[in-house]
């Protein structure tokens, strides 16, 4: 099973990206990683990047770009650690 880590430097983005209602005993992103293969988890990250890239102009503007950046940074971390 995948080892689950707690707070990382790249996770210290604005509260709107990782609001308190997402923080439980295990964060959802860690649950996803632990329950998926590496390939599927990277696809999950890529899908979220595409979602925020697609909608940023018409929905939440800079906030969606920050979310896109968060998922990109997480994907980069996963690639670097593979």
N, C-alpha and C positions, 0 to 999 in steps of 0.2 A: 504494500500500500504506500502511497505517496506520503512523504513527511509533510506535515502542515506547519508552516511558520507563522509567527505573529507579525506585528507591524514591521514594515520595511520602509526605507527612505522614500521610495517612489510612491508609497501609499499615502503620503502626507499632503495630498492635494486638498482642494477646497471641500468643505462639508457637503456641498451640493453633488459632488461626484460619489461620495461614499457616506451618505447620511446615516444618522444614528439608528434608523429603523432597519438597516441592513446588518447591524452589528449584534450578533448573538454569541452563543458559546463558540460557534465556528462561523466565520464569515462565508457568505454564499460562494464567493469566488474560490475559496479554499475547498469548500464542499465539491464544487464542480471539478476542480483539478483532481481531487482524490477519487472521484467516481468515474472519470473518463480516461481513455488512453491519451497519451501525449498528443497524438495527431488530432483527436476529436477536440481536446481542450484548446489547441491552437486554432482550430476551425471555429470554435465558440468565440474566441477572442477576435478573430478576423470578422466574423459575422457582426459582432457588436461594433467594430470599427466601421464597417460598411453602413450600418444603421445610422450612426451619428454623422458620418460623412454625407449621407444622402439627405438628412433632414435639417442640418444646422442652419441653413439660410431661412427656412420657413417655420422653424419651431423655436428653438432656444438659443440660437446664435452662438455666442462665445462659450456659454456653458456646455453646449454639445461638442464644440471643438476641444474643450478641456477633457470631456469624457473620451473623445476619440484619442486624444493624446495619452490618457491613462491606459486605455486598452492597447495602444501601440507600444507604450513602455513595458507593459506586462508581457506582450508578445516578444519583444526584444529580450527581456529577461529569460523567458522560457527558451528561446533559441540559443542564447549564450550559455545556458546551463545544460543543454542537451549533449 
